[in-house]
């Protein structure tokens, strides 16, 4: 039996740079954080793959963890496996929960069956965020998730603010195609972070996400009024307030009064200089 910690991701920056068929090409600055799910894989003597979720009764319509396990079984000729996932990453919040779980299954299979490194194309076939979340840390990610270049950045303390509603990724991208969004300079942001200066985070999908879930705008105002540099991750709806210094971070947290339905989680990015 092998258990791994499957980390959520935060998009410190996200540009939409084009489209290839039904999929959009992205360019972003990604960081894994201390929030995550626990994925446990136990080898079976037969060929059956079973996936269960602690605290969740119904299965997912498209279960990326099951898909990953079946691909690994076929590619590496393993036996079946029992997979248990303890969910802590909120769903439909842009934190990459399903991709984290799929990456966790890959790492747990690797250890349980002695596979060595997993083929990046196998990871990518399950989801665009899976290769990054399999690698962890912090990276510049381009294209449809296939181009992952590790970066070294200082640790950020994060206040993850969750509005009461989530955002459908498909609906967000469809609306983005109609209304567009703001882009930014990722190299400049990375340099600002390395110098521990005040960053300006950006996400091209935030305009569309806020149109779908107006509470995102309310959450941004809360974080900015508390003094945080603020950004939205993925297609939303989670926002983050970031700070380099833990004491300053905690002082700013005390300024936030949450309206009904909003929740906040303290975490930090995985990467350090």
TORPA-799930 format. One record per atom (N, C-alpha, C): atom name; residue in one letter; x, y, z; chain. Coordinates in steps of 0.1 Angstrom, whole numbers, plus 5000, padded with zeros to 4 digits. Layout:
% TORPA-799930
<node CA A <X Y Z> A>
...
% end
This chain:
% TORPA-799930
<node N X <5008 4988 5000> A>
<node CA X <5000 5000 5000> A>
<node C X <5009 5012 5000> A>
<node N X <5005 5022 4992> A>
<node CA X <5012 5035 4991> A>
<node C X <5003 5046 4992> A>
<node N X <5006 5056 5001> A>
<node CA X <4998 5068 5002> A>
<node C X <5007 5080 4998> A>
<node N X <5001 5089 4990> A>
<node CA X <5008 5101 4986> A>
<node C X <4999 5113 4989> A>
<node N X <5005 5125 4990> A>
<node CA X <4998 5137 4992> A>
<node C X <4997 5144 4979> A>
<node N X <4985 5146 4974> A>
<node CA X <4982 5152 4961> A>
<node C X <4979 5167 4962> A>
<node N X <4988 5175 4959> A>
<node CA X <4987 5190 4962> A>
<node C X <4979 5197 4952> A>
<node N X <4971 5207 4957> A>
<node CA X <4964 5216 4949> A>
<node C X <4973 5226 4942> A>
<node N X <4969 5232 4931> A>
<node CA X <4977 5242 4925> A>
<node C X <4970 5256 4925> A>
<node N X <4978 5266 4924> A>
<node CA X <4974 5280 4923> A>
<node C X <4980 5286 4911> A>
<node N X <4972 5293 4903> A>
<node CA X <4977 5300 4892> A>
<node C X <4981 5315 4896> A>
<node N X <4994 5317 4898> A>
<node CA X <4998 5331 4901> A>
<node C X <4996 5340 4889> A>
<node N X <4996 5335 4877> A>
<node CA X <4994 5342 4865> A>
<node C X <4988 5333 4855> A>
<node N X <4979 5338 4846> A>
<node CA X <4974 5329 4836> A>
<node C X <4970 5338 4824> A>
<node N X <4976 5335 4812> A>
<node CA X <4973 5341 4800> A>
<node C X <4967 5331 4790> A>
<node N X <4957 5334 4783> A>
<node CA X <4952 5326 4772> A>
<node C X <4958 5331 4759> A>
<node N X <4966 5322 4753> A>
<node CA X <4975 5326 4741> A>
<node C X <4970 5321 4728> A>
<node N X <4959 5313 4727> A>
<node CA X <4954 5309 4715> A>
<node C X <4945 5297 4717> A>
<node N X <4942 5291 4706> A>
<node CA X <4933 5279 4706> A>
<node C X <4936 5269 4695> A>
<node N X <4936 5257 4699> A>
<node CA X <4939 5246 4689> A>
<node C X <4927 5237 4690> A>
<node N X <4918 5238 4680> A>
<node CA X <4906 5230 4680> A>
<node C X <4897 5234 4691> A>
<node N X <4892 5224 4699> A>
<node CA X <4884 5227 4710> A>
<node C X <4891 5232 4723> A>
<node N X <4904 5231 4723> A>
<node CA X <4912 5234 4735> A>
<node C X <4919 5247 4734> A>
<node N X <4920 5254 4745> A>
<node CA X <4928 5267 4745> A>
<node C X <4942 5264 4749> A>
<node N X <4951 5272 4744> A>
<node CA X <4965 5272 4748> A>
<node C X <4967 5283 4758> A>
<node N X <4975 5279 4769> A>
<node CA X <4977 5288 4780> A>
<node C X <4991 5291 4782> A>
<node N X <4994 5301 4790> A>
<node CA X <5008 5304 4794> A>
<node C X <5006 5309 4809> A>
<node N X <5011 5302 4818> A>
<node CA X <5009 5306 4832> A>
<node C X <5020 5303 4842> A>
<node N X <5019 5309 4853> A>
<node CA X <5028 5307 4864> A>
<node C X <5021 5299 4875> A>
<node N X <5025 5286 4877> A>
<node CA X <5018 5277 4885> A>
<node C X <5026 5274 4898> A>
<node N X <5019 5272 4909> A>
<node CA X <5025 5268 4922> A>
<node C X <5017 5258 4929> A>
<node N X <5023 5247 4933> A>
<node CA X <5016 5238 4942> A>
<node C X <5016 5244 4956> A>
<node N X <5006 5240 4964> A>
<node CA X <5005 5245 4977> A>
<node C X <5002 5234 4988> A>
<node N X <5002 5238 5000> A>
<node CA X <5001 5228 5011> A>
<node C X <4988 5222 5013> A>
<node N X <4978 5227 5006> A>
<node CA X <4964 5221 5006> A>
<node C X <4964 5209 4996> A>
<node N X <4959 5198 5001> A>
<node CA X <4959 5186 4992> A>
<node C X <4950 5175 4996> A>
<node N X <4948 5165 4987> A>
<node CA X <4941 5153 4990> A>
<node C X <4951 5142 4993> A>
<node N X <4946 5131 5000> A>
<node CA X <4955 5120 5002> A>
<node C X <4950 5108 4993> A>
<node N X <4959 5103 4985> A>
<node CA X <4956 5092 4976> A>
<node C X <4963 5079 4980> A>
<node N X <4956 5069 4983> A>
<node CA X <4962 5056 4987> A>
<node C X <4959 5045 4977> A>
<node N X <4969 5038 4972> A>
<node CA X <4968 5028 4962> A>
<node C X <4973 5014 4968> A>
<node N X <4965 5004 4967> A>
<node CA X <4968 4991 4972> A>
<node C X <4967 4981 4960> A>
<node N X <4977 4974 4957> A>
<node CA X <4977 4964 4946> A>
<node C X <4967 4953 4949> A>
<node N X <4960 4949 4939> A>
<node CA X <4951 4937 4940> A>
<node C X <4958 4925 4933> A>
<node N X <4952 4913 4935> A>
<node CA X <4957 4901 4929> A>
<node C X <4951 4899 4915> A>
<node N X <4939 4906 4913> A>
<node CA X <4932 4905 4900> A>
<node C X <4935 4917 4892> A>
<node N X <4927 4920 4882> A>
<node CA X <4929 4931 4873> A>
<node C X <4919 4942 4875> A>
<node N X <4911 4942 4885> A>
<node CA X <4900 4952 4887> A>
<node C X <4906 4965 4893> A>
<node N X <4901 4976 4888> A>
<node CA X <4904 4989 4894> A>
<node C X <4892 4994 4901> A>
<node N X <4894 4997 4914> A>
<node CA X <4883 5003 4922> A>
<node C X <4887 5016 4928> A>
<node N X <4879 5026 4926> A>
<node CA X <4882 5040 4932> A>
<node C X <4870 5043 4941> A>
<node N X <4874 5047 4953> A>
<node CA X <4864 5052 4963> A>
<node C X <4869 5065 4969> A>
<node N X <4859 5073 4973> A>
<node CA X <4862 5087 4979> A>
<node C X <4857 5087 4993> A>
<node N X <4866 5090 5003> A>
<node CA X <4862 5092 5016> A>
<node C X <4853 5104 5018> A>
<node N X <4841 5102 5023> A>
<node CA X <4832 5113 5025> A>
<node C X <4824 5117 5013> A>
<node N X <4825 5110 5002> A>
<node CA X <4817 5113 4990> A>
<node C X <4810 5100 4985> A>
<node N X <4797 5100 4985> A>
<node CA X <4789 5088 4982> A>
<node C X <4788 5085 4967> A>
<node N X <4786 5096 4959> A>
<node CA X <4784 5093 4944> A>
<node C X <4797 5095 4937> A>
<node N X <4799 5087 4926> A>
<node CA X <4811 5089 4918> A>
<node C X <4811 5101 4909> A>
<node N X <4822 5105 4904> A>
<node CA X <4823 5116 4895> A>
<node C X <4818 5112 4881> A>
<node N X <4813 5121 4873> A>
<node CA X <4808 5118 4860> A>
<node C X <4820 5114 4851> A>
<node N X <4831 5121 4853> A>
<node CA X <4844 5118 4846> A>
<node C X <4855 5117 4857> A>
<node N X <4858 5105 4860> A>
<node CA X <4867 5103 4871> A>
<node C X <4881 5102 4866> A>
<node N X <4889 5112 4868> A>
<node CA X <4903 5113 4862> A>
<node C X <4912 5103 4870> A>
<node N X <4909 5100 4882> A>
<node CA X <4917 5090 4889> A>
<node C X <4915 5076 4884> A>
<node N X <4903 5073 4881> A>
<node CA X <4900 5060 4875> A>
<node C X <4906 5059 4861> A>
<node N X <4905 5070 4853> A>
<node CA X <4911 5070 4840> A>
<node C X <4926 5068 4840> A>
<node N X <4933 5075 4850> A>
<node CA X <4947 5074 4851> A>
<node C X <4951 5060 4855> A>
<node N X <4944 5054 4865> A>
<node CA X <4947 5040 4869> A>
<node C X <4946 5030 4857> A>
<node N X <4936 5032 4849> A>
<node CA X <4934 5022 4838> A>
<node C X <4945 5024 4828> A>
<node N X <4949 5036 4825> A>
<node CA X <4959 5039 4815> A>
<node C X <4973 5033 4820> A>
<node N X <4975 5035 4833> A>
<node CA X <4988 5029 4838> A>
<node C X <4988 5014 4838> A>
<node N X <4976 5008 4842> A>
<node CA X <4975 4994 4842> A>
<node C X <4978 4988 4828> A>
<node N X <4972 4995 4818> A>
<node CA X <4974 4990 4804> A>
<node C X <4988 4993 4799> A>
<node N X <4994 5005 4802> A>
<node CA X <5007 5008 4797> A>
<node C X <5018 5000 4803> A>
<node N X <5017 4997 4816> A>
<node CA X <5028 4991 4824> A>
<node C X <5024 4977 4828> A>
<node N X <5013 4972 4823> A>
<node CA X <5009 4958 4826> A>
<node C X <5009 4954 4841> A>
<node N X <5003 4963 4849> A>
<node CA X <5002 4960 4863> A>
<node C X <4989 4952 4866> A>
<node N X <4989 4947 4878> A>
<node CA X <4976 4942 4883> A>
<node C X <4966 4953 4886> A>
<node N X <4954 4950 4891> A>
<node CA X <4945 4960 4895> A>
<node C X <4949 4967 4908> A>
<node N X <4940 4976 4912> A>
<node CA X <4943 4983 4924> A>
<node C X <4930 4988 4931> A>
<node N X <4931 4989 4944> A>
<node CA X <4921 4996 4952> A>
<node C X <4926 5010 4955> A>
<node N X <4918 5020 4951> A>
<node CA X <4923 5034 4953> A>
<node C X <4913 5041 4962> A>
<node N X <4918 5047 4973> A>
<node CA X <4910 5055 4982> A>
<node C X <4915 5069 4982> A>
<node N X <4906 5079 4980> A>
<node CA X <4910 5093 4980> A>
<node C X <4902 5101 4991> A>
<node N X <4910 5107 4999> A>
<node CA X <4904 5116 5010> A>
<node C X <4905 5130 5004> A>
<node N X <4893 5136 5001> A>
<node CA X <4892 5149 4995> A>
<node C X <4893 5160 5005> A>
<node N X <4902 5169 5002> A>
<node CA X <4902 5182 5010> A>
<node C X <4902 5194 5000> A>
<node N X <4906 5192 4988> A>
<node CA X <4906 5203 4978> A>
<node C X <4892 5206 4974> A>
<node N X <4887 5218 4976> A>
<node CA X <4874 5221 4971> A>
<node C X <4872 5220 4956> A>
<node N X <4860 5216 4952> A>
<node CA X <4857 5213 4938> A>
<node C X <4852 5226 4931> A>
<node N X <4854 5227 4918> A>
<node CA X <4850 5238 4910> A>
<node C X <4855 5251 4915> A>
<node N X <4867 5252 4920> A>
<node CA X <4873 5264 4925> A>
<node C X <4886 5268 4918> A>
<node N X <4890 5261 4907> A>
<node CA X <4902 5264 4900> A>
<node C X <4915 5260 4907> A>
<node N X <4914 5250 4916> A>
<node CA X <4925 5245 4924> A>
<node C X <4931 5232 4919> A>
<node N X <4925 5227 4908> A>
<node CA X <4931 5215 4902> A>
<node C X <4929 5202 4910> A>
<node N X <4918 5201 4917> A>
<node CA X <4916 5189 4925> A>
<node C X <4916 5176 4918> A>
<node N X <4909 5175 4907> A>
<node CA X <4908 5162 4899> A>
<node C X <4922 5159 4893> A>
<node N X <4929 5169 4889> A>
<node CA X <4942 5167 4883> A>
<node C X <4952 5163 4894> A>
<node N X <4951 5169 4906> A>
<node CA X <4959 5165 4917> A>
<node C X <4957 5151 4920> A>
<node N X <4945 5146 4920> A>
<node CA X <4942 5132 4924> A>
<node C X <4948 5123 4913> A>
<node N X <4946 5126 4900> A>
<node CA X <4952 5118 4889> A>
<node C X <4967 5117 4890> A>
<node N X <4973 5129 4893> A>
<node CA X <4988 5129 4895> A>
<node C X <4992 5121 4907> A>
<node N X <4983 5121 4918> A>
<node CA X <4986 5113 4930> A>
<node C X <4985 5099 4927> A>
<node N X <4975 5095 4919> A>
<node CA X <4974 5080 4915> A>
<node C X <4986 5076 4907> A>
<node N X <4991 5085 4898> A>
<node CA X <5003 5082 4891> A>
<node C X <5015 5079 4900> A>
<node N X <5017 5088 4909> A>
<node CA X <5029 5087 4919> A>
<node C X <5027 5075 4928> A>
<node N X <5015 5072 4932> A>
<node CA X <5013 5060 4941> A>
<node C X <5014 5047 4933> A>
<node N X <5010 5047 4920> A>
<node CA X <5012 5035 4912> A>
<node C X <5027 5033 4910> A>
<node N X <5034 5044 4907> A>
<node CA X <5048 5043 4905> A>
<node C X <5055 5036 4917> A>
<node N X <5051 5040 4929> A>
<node CA X <5058 5034 4941> A>
<node C X <5053 5020 4944> A>
<node N X <5039 5018 4942> A>
<node CA X <5034 5005 4946> A>
<node C X <5038 4994 4936> A>
<node N X <5040 4997 4923> A>
<node CA X <5043 4987 4913> A>
<node C X <5058 4988 4908> A>
<node N X <5065 4998 4914> A>
<node CA X <5079 5000 4910> A>
<node C X <5081 5003 4895> A>
<node N X <5074 5013 4891> A>
<node CA X <5073 5016 4876> A>
<node C X <5084 5025 4872> A>
<node N X <5091 5033 4880> A>
<node CA X <5099 5044 4875> A>
<node C X <5091 5055 4871> A>
<node N X <5097 5065 4864> A>
<node CA X <5090 5077 4860> A>
<node C X <5079 5074 4850> A>
<node N X <5067 5081 4851> A>
<node CA X <5056 5079 4843> A>
<node C X <5058 5087 4830> A>
<node N X <5054 5082 4819> A>
<node CA X <5055 5088 4806> A>
<node C X <5047 5101 4806> A>
<node N X <5053 5113 4803> A>
<node CA X <5046 5126 4804> A>
<node C X <5033 5126 4795> A>
<node N X <5033 5119 4783> A>
<node CA X <5022 5119 4774> A>
<node C X <5010 5112 4781> A>
<node N X <5013 5102 4789> A>
<node CA X <5002 5095 4796> A>
<node C X <4996 5105 4806> A>
<node N X <5004 5112 4813> A>
<node CA X <4999 5122 4823> A>
<node C X <4990 5132 4815> A>
<node N X <4995 5137 4805> A>
<node CA X <4989 5148 4797> A>
<node C X <4975 5144 4791> A>
<node N X <4975 5131 4788> A>
<node CA X <4962 5126 4782> A>
<node C X <4950 5126 4791> A>
<node N X <4953 5126 4804> A>
<node CA X <4943 5126 4814> A>
<node C X <4938 5141 4818> A>
<node N X <4947 5150 4817> A>
<node CA X <4944 5164 4820> A>
<node C X <4955 5174 4818> A>
<node N X <4953 5186 4814> A>
<node CA X <4963 5195 4811> A>
<node C X <4972 5199 4823> A>
<node N X <4966 5199 4835> A>
<node CA X <4973 5202 4847> A>
<node C X <4981 5191 4854> A>
<node N X <4978 5178 4849> A>
<node CA X <4984 5167 4855> A>
<node C X <4999 5166 4855> A>
<node N X <5005 5169 4843> A>
<node CA X <5020 5169 4843> A>
<node C X <5026 5178 4853> A>
<node N X <5021 5190 4855> A>
<node CA X <5026 5199 4865> A>
<node C X <5024 5194 4879> A>
<node N X <5012 5189 4882> A>
<node CA X <5009 5185 4895> A>
<node C X <5016 5172 4899> A>
<node N X <5020 5164 4889> A>
<node CA X <5028 5153 4891> A>
<node C X <5042 5157 4895> A>
<node N X <5047 5168 4889> A>
<node CA X <5061 5173 4892> A>
<node C X <5061 5180 4905> A>
<node N X <5051 5189 4907> A>
<node CA X <5051 5197 4919> A>
<node C X <5059 5209 4918> A>
<node N X <5060 5216 4929> A>
<node CA X <5068 5228 4930> A>
<node C X <5062 5240 4923> A>
<node N X <5070 5247 4916> A>
<node CA X <5065 5259 4909> A>
<node C X <5071 5259 4894> A>
<node N X <5063 5263 4885> A>
<node CA X <5067 5262 4871> A>
<node C X <5060 5272 4862> A>
<node N X <5067 5275 4851> A>
<node CA X <5060 5282 4839> A>
<node C X <5054 5270 4831> A>
<node N X <5041 5271 4828> A>
<node CA X <5035 5261 4821> A>
<node C X <5028 5267 4808> A>
<node N X <5032 5261 4797> A>
<node CA X <5027 5267 4784> A>
<node C X <5019 5256 4776> A>
<node N X <5012 5261 4766> A>
<node CA X <5005 5252 4757> A>
<node C X <4993 5247 4763> A>
<node N X <4991 5234 4762> A>
<node CA X <4980 5227 4768> A>
<node C X <4984 5218 4779> A>
<node N X <4995 5223 4786> A>
<node CA X <5000 5216 4797> A>
<node C X <5013 5207 4795> A>
<node N X <5017 5207 4782> A>
<node CA X <5028 5198 4778> A>
<node C X <5042 5204 4781> A>
<node N X <5042 5217 4782> A>
<node CA X <5055 5224 4784> A>
<node C X <5056 5229 4798> A>
<node N X <5063 5222 4806> A>
<node CA X <5065 5225 4821> A>
<node C X <5079 5228 4824> A>
<node N X <5082 5240 4828> A>
<node CA X <5096 5244 4831> A>
<node C X <5096 5249 4845> A>
<node N X <5104 5241 4854> A>
<node CA X <5104 5244 4868> A>
<node C X <5111 5258 4871> A>
<node N X <5105 5265 4881> A>
<node CA X <5111 5278 4885> A>
<node C X <5113 5278 4900> A>
<node N X <5122 5286 4904> A>
<node CA X <5125 5287 4919> A>
<node C X <5120 5301 4923> A>
<node N X <5110 5301 4932> A>
<node CA X <5104 5314 4937> A>
<node C X <5103 5313 4952> A>
<node N X <5102 5325 4958> A>
<node CA X <5101 5325 4973> A>
<node C X <5087 5319 4977> A>
<node N X <5087 5314 4989> A>
<node CA X <5074 5309 4995> A>
<node C X <5065 5321 4996> A>
<node N X <5052 5318 4993> A>
<node CA X <5041 5327 4996> A>
<node C X <5031 5321 5005> A>
<node N X <5027 5329 5015> A>
<node CA X <5016 5325 5024> A>
<node C X <5004 5330 5017> A>
<node N X <4994 5321 5017> A>
<node CA X <4982 5323 5009> A>
<node C X <4969 5322 5017> A>
<node N X <4961 5332 5016> A>
<node CA X <4947 5331 5021> A>
<node C X <4938 5327 5009> A>
<node N X <4933 5315 5009> A>
<node CA X <4924 5310 4998> A>
<node C X <4910 5314 5002> A>
<node N X <4904 5323 4995> A>
<node CA X <4891 5327 4997> A>
<node C X <4881 5320 4988> A>
<node N X <4871 5313 4993> A>
<node CA X <4862 5306 4984> A>
<node C X <4848 5312 4985> A>
<node N X <4843 5318 4974> A>
<node CA X <4830 5323 4973> A>
<node C X <4820 5311 4975> A>
<node N X <4807 5313 4978> A>
<node CA X <4798 5302 4980> A>
<node C X <4795 5294 4967> A>
<node N X <4798 5299 4956> A>
<node CA X <4795 5291 4943> A>
<node C X <4808 5288 4936> A>
<node N X <4808 5277 4929> A>
<node CA X <4819 5274 4920> A>
<node C X <4817 5278 4906> A>
<node N X <4827 5276 4897> A>
<node CA X <4826 5280 4883> A>
<node C X <4828 5268 4874> A>
<node N X <4819 5266 4864> A>
<node CA X <4821 5256 4854> A>
<node C X <4833 5260 4845> A>
<node N X <4843 5252 4844> A>
<node CA X <4854 5255 4835> A>
<node C X <4850 5257 4821> A>
<node N X <4841 5248 4816> A>
<node CA X <4837 5249 4802> A>
<node C X <4829 5261 4800> A>
<node N X <4820 5265 4809> A>
<node CA X <4813 5277 4807> A>
<node C X <4822 5290 4808> A>
<node N X <4832 5289 4816> A>
<node CA X <4841 5301 4818> A>
<node C X <4849 5303 4805> A>
<node N X <4854 5292 4799> A>
<node CA X <4862 5294 4786> A>
<node C X <4852 5298 4775> A>
<node N X <4840 5293 4775> A>
<node CA X <4831 5297 4764> A>
<node C X <4828 5312 4765> A>
<node N X <4826 5317 4777> A>
<node CA X <4823 5331 4779> A>
<node C X <4835 5339 4776> A>
<node N X <4847 5334 4780> A>
<node CA X <4860 5341 4777> A>
<node C X <4861 5344 4762> A>
<node N X <4857 5334 4754> A>
<node CA X <4858 5335 4739> A>
<node C X <4849 5346 4734> A>
<node N X <4839 5350 4742> A>
<node CA X <4830 5361 4738> A>
<node C X <4835 5375 4743> A>
<node N X <4839 5375 4756> A>
<node CA X <4842 5388 4763> A>
<node C X <4857 5391 4764> A>
<node N X <4865 5381 4763> A>
<node CA X <4880 5383 4765> A>
<node C X <4883 5385 4779> A>
<node N X <4896 5389 4781> A>
<node CA X <4901 5391 4795> A>
<node C X <4915 5398 4795> A>
<node N X <4919 5402 4806> A>
<node CA X <4932 5409 4808> A>
<node C X <4944 5399 4808> A>
<node N X <4954 5402 4801> A>
<node CA X <4967 5394 4801> A>
<node C X <4977 5402 4808> A>
<node N X <4989 5396 4810> A>
<node CA X <5000 5403 4817> A>
<node C X <5013 5397 4813> A>
<node N X <5024 5403 4819> A>
<node CA X <5038 5399 4816> A>
<node C X <5042 5389 4827> A>
<node N X <5043 5376 4823> A>
<node CA X <5047 5366 4833> A>
<node C X <5062 5367 4837> A>
<node N X <5070 5370 4828> A>
<node CA X <5085 5372 4832> A>
<node C X <5086 5383 4842> A>
<node N X <5079 5394 4840> A>
<node CA X <5080 5406 4849> A>
<node C X <5074 5402 4863> A>
<node N X <5064 5394 4863> A>
<node CA X <5058 5390 4876> A>
<node C X <5068 5380 4883> A>
<node N X <5074 5371 4876> A>
<node CA X <5084 5362 4882> A>
<node C X <5095 5370 4888> A>
<node N X <5100 5380 4881> A>
<node CA X <5111 5388 4886> A>
<node C X <5107 5396 4899> A>
<node N X <5095 5401 4899> A>
<node CA X <5089 5408 4910> A>
<node C X <5089 5399 4923> A>
<node N X <5084 5387 4920> A>
<node CA X <5083 5377 4931> A>
<node C X <5097 5374 4937> A>
<node N X <5107 5372 4928> A>
<node CA X <5120 5368 4933> A>
<node C X <5126 5380 4941> A>
<node N X <5123 5392 4938> A>
<node CA X <5128 5403 4945> A>
<node C X <5119 5406 4958> A>
<node N X <5109 5399 4960> A>
<node CA X <5100 5400 4971> A>
<node C X <5094 5414 4971> A>
<node N X <5090 5419 4960> A>
<node CA X <5083 5432 4958> A>
<node C X <5068 5429 4957> A>
<node N X <5060 5439 4958> A>
<node CA X <5046 5438 4957> A>
<node C X <5042 5433 4943> A>
<node N X <5036 5421 4942> A>
<node CA X <5032 5416 4929> A>
<node C X <5018 5420 4924> A>
<node N X <5016 5420 4911> A>
<node CA X <5003 5423 4906> A>
<node C X <5000 5410 4898> A>
<node N X <4991 5401 4904> A>
<node CA X <4987 5389 4898> A>
<node C X <4977 5392 4888> A>
<node N X <4975 5383 4878> A>
<node CA X <4966 5385 4867> A>
<node C X <4961 5371 4862> A>
<node N X <4949 5371 4857> A>
<node CA X <4943 5359 4852> A>
<node C X <4933 5363 4841> A>
<node N X <4936 5359 4828> A>
<node CA X <4927 5363 4817> A>
<node C X <4913 5358 4818> A>
<node N X <4910 5348 4827> A>
<node CA X <4897 5342 4828> A>
<node C X <4889 5349 4839> A>
<node N X <4895 5358 4846> A>
<node CA X <4887 5364 4858> A>
<node C X <4875 5372 4853> A>
<node N X <4876 5379 4842> A>
<node CA X <4864 5387 4838> A>
<node C X <4852 5378 4835> A>
<node N X <4855 5367 4828> A>
<node CA X <4844 5358 4825> A>
<node C X <4839 5351 4837> A>
<node N X <4848 5346 4846> A>
<node CA X <4844 5339 4858> A>
<node C X <4836 5348 4867> A>
<node N X <4839 5361 4868> A>
<node CA X <4832 5371 4876> A>
<node C X <4818 5373 4871> A>
<node N X <4817 5373 4858> A>
<node CA X <4804 5375 4851> A>
<node C X <4795 5363 4855> A>
<node N X <4801 5351 4856> A>
<node CA X <4793 5339 4859> A>
<node C X <4790 5338 4874> A>
<node N X <4800 5342 4882> A>
<node CA X <4798 5342 4897> A>
<node C X <4802 5356 4902> A>
<node N X <4793 5365 4903> A>
<node CA X <4797 5379 4908> A>
<node C X <4803 5380 4921> A>
<node N X <4801 5369 4930> A>
<node CA X <4807 5369 4943> A>
<node C X <4823 5370 4942> A>
<node N X <4828 5366 4931> A>
<node CA X <4843 5367 4929> A>
<node C X <4847 5381 4931> A>
<node N X <4840 5390 4925> A>
<node CA X <4844 5404 4927> A>
<node C X <4843 5409 4941> A>
<node N X <4833 5404 4948> A>
<node CA X <4831 5407 4962> A>
<node C X <4843 5402 4970> A>
<node N X <4847 5390 4967> A>
<node CA X <4859 5384 4974> A>
<node C X <4872 5391 4971> A>
<node N X <4873 5395 4959> A>
<node CA X <4885 5403 4956> A>
<node C X <4886 5416 4964> A>
<node N X <4875 5423 4965> A>
<node CA X <4875 5435 4973> A>
<node C X <4878 5432 4987> A>
<node N X <4873 5421 4993> A>
<node CA X <4876 5418 5007> A>
<node C X <4891 5416 5009> A>
<node N X <4898 5409 5000> A>
<node CA X <4912 5406 5001> A>
<node C X <4920 5419 4999> A>
<node N X <4916 5427 4989> A>
<node CA X <4924 5439 4987> A>
<node C X <4922 5449 4998> A>
<node N X <4910 5450 5004> A>
<node CA X <4907 5459 5015> A>
<node C X <4916 5455 5027> A>
<node N X <4919 5442 5028> A>
<node CA X <4927 5437 5039> A>
<node C X <4942 5440 5037> A>
<node N X <4945 5445 5025> A>
<node CA X <4959 5448 5022> A>
<node C X <4967 5437 5014> A>
<node N X <4960 5427 5009> A>
<node CA X <4966 5416 5002> A>
<node C X <4968 5420 4987> A>
<node N X <4979 5415 4981> A>
<node CA X <4980 5414 4967> A>
<node C X <4971 5402 4963> A>
<node N X <4962 5403 4954> A>
<node CA X <4951 5393 4952> A>
<node C X <4951 5388 4938> A>
<node N X <4947 5375 4936> A>
<node CA X <4946 5369 4923> A>
<node C X <4935 5359 4923> A>
<node N X <4930 5354 4911> A>
<node CA X <4921 5343 4910> A>
<node C X <4928 5331 4904> A>
<node N X <4926 5319 4909> A>
<node CA X <4932 5308 4903> A>
<node C X <4924 5300 4893> A>
<node N X <4930 5295 4883> A>
<node CA X <4923 5287 4873> A>
<node C X <4911 5295 4867> A>
<node N X <4900 5288 4865> A>
<node CA X <4887 5294 4860> A>
<node C X <4879 5298 4872> A>
<node N X <4884 5299 4884> A>
<node CA X <4877 5303 4896> A>
<node C X <4869 5291 4902> A>
<node N X <4862 5294 4913> A>
<node CA X <4860 5307 4918> A>
<node C X <4869 5312 4929> A>
<node N X <4879 5303 4933> A>
<node CA X <4888 5306 4944> A>
<node C X <4897 5318 4941> A>
<node N X <4898 5327 4951> A>
<node CA X <4908 5338 4950> A>
<node C X <4919 5335 4961> A>
<node N X <4930 5342 4959> A>
<node CA X <4940 5341 4969> A>
<node C X <4946 5355 4972> A>
<node N X <4949 5357 4985> A>
<node CA X <4957 5368 4990> A>
<node C X <4970 5363 4994> A>
<node N X <4981 5370 4989> A>
<node CA X <4995 5365 4991> A>
<node C X <5003 5375 4999> A>
<node N X <5012 5369 5007> A>
<node CA X <5022 5377 5014> A>
<node C X <5035 5369 5016> A>
<node N X <5046 5375 5016> A>
<node CA X <5059 5368 5018> A>
<node C X <5062 5365 5033> A>
<node N X <5058 5374 5042> A>
<node CA X <5061 5373 5056> A>
<node C X <5049 5368 5064> A>
<node N X <5052 5358 5072> A>
<node CA X <5041 5351 5079> A>
<node C X <5034 5360 5089> A>
<node N X <5041 5368 5096> A>
<node CA X <5035 5377 5106> A>
<node C X <5026 5387 5100> A>
<node N X <5031 5393 5089> A>
<node CA X <5023 5403 5081> A>
<node C X <5011 5396 5075> A>
<node N X <5012 5384 5071> A>
<node CA X <5001 5376 5065> A>
<node C X <4990 5374 5076> A>
<node N X <4994 5370 5088> A>
<node CA X <4984 5368 5098> A>
<node C X <4977 5381 5103> A>
<node N X <4985 5392 5103> A>
<node CA X <4979 5404 5107> A>
<node C X <4968 5408 5097> A>
<node N X <4971 5406 5084> A>
<node CA X <4961 5410 5073> A>
<node C X <4949 5401 5074> A>
<node N X <4951 5388 5078> A>
<node CA X <4940 5379 5079> A>
<node C X <4929 5384 5089> A>
<node N X <4934 5390 5100> A>
<node CA X <4925 5395 5110> A>
<node C X <4916 5406 5106> A>
<node N X <4919 5412 5094> A>
<node CA X <4911 5423 5089> A>
<node C X <4899 5418 5081> A>
<node N X <4899 5405 5078> A>
<node CA X <4888 5400 5069> A>
<node C X <4876 5395 5077> A>
<node N X <4865 5401 5074> A>
<node CA X <4852 5396 5080> A>
<node C X <4844 5389 5069> A>
<node N X <4842 5376 5070> A>
<node CA X <4836 5368 5060> A>
<node C X <4821 5370 5060> A>
<node N X <4815 5373 5048> A>
<node CA X <4801 5373 5047> A>
<node C X <4796 5358 5047> A>
<node N X <4783 5356 5049> A>
<node CA X <4777 5343 5049> A>
<node C X <4780 5336 5036> A>
<node N X <4784 5323 5036> A>
<node CA X <4787 5315 5025> A>
<node C X <4801 5315 5020> A>
<node N X <4809 5325 5024> A>
<node CA X <4824 5325 5021> A>
<node C X <4832 5317 5031> A>
<node N X <4842 5311 5026> A>
<node CA X <4851 5304 5036> A>
<node C X <4866 5308 5032> A>
<node N X <4875 5306 5042> A>
<node CA X <4889 5310 5039> A>
<node C X <4897 5299 5045> A>
<node N X <4908 5296 5037> A>
<node CA X <4917 5285 5041> A>
<node C X <4932 5291 5041> A>
<node N X <4939 5288 5051> A>
<node CA X <4953 5293 5051> A>
<node C X <4962 5282 5045> A>
<node N X <4971 5285 5036> A>
<node CA X <4980 5276 5031> A>
<node C X <4993 5283 5026> A>
<node N X <5002 5277 5019> A>
<node CA X <5014 5283 5014> A>
<node C X <5019 5276 5002> A>
<node N X <5026 5282 4993> A>
<node CA X <5031 5276 4982> A>
<node C X <5043 5267 4985> A>
<node N X <5045 5256 4977> A>
<node CA X <5054 5246 4980> A>
<node C X <5069 5251 4978> A>
<node N X <5071 5259 4967> A>
<node CA X <5084 5262 4963> A>
<node C X <5091 5273 4972> A>
<node N X <5104 5272 4973> A>
<node CA X <5112 5282 4980> A>
<node C X <5125 5285 4972> A>
<node N X <5130 5297 4974> A>
<node CA X <5144 5299 4969> A>
<node C X <5154 5292 4977> A>
% end
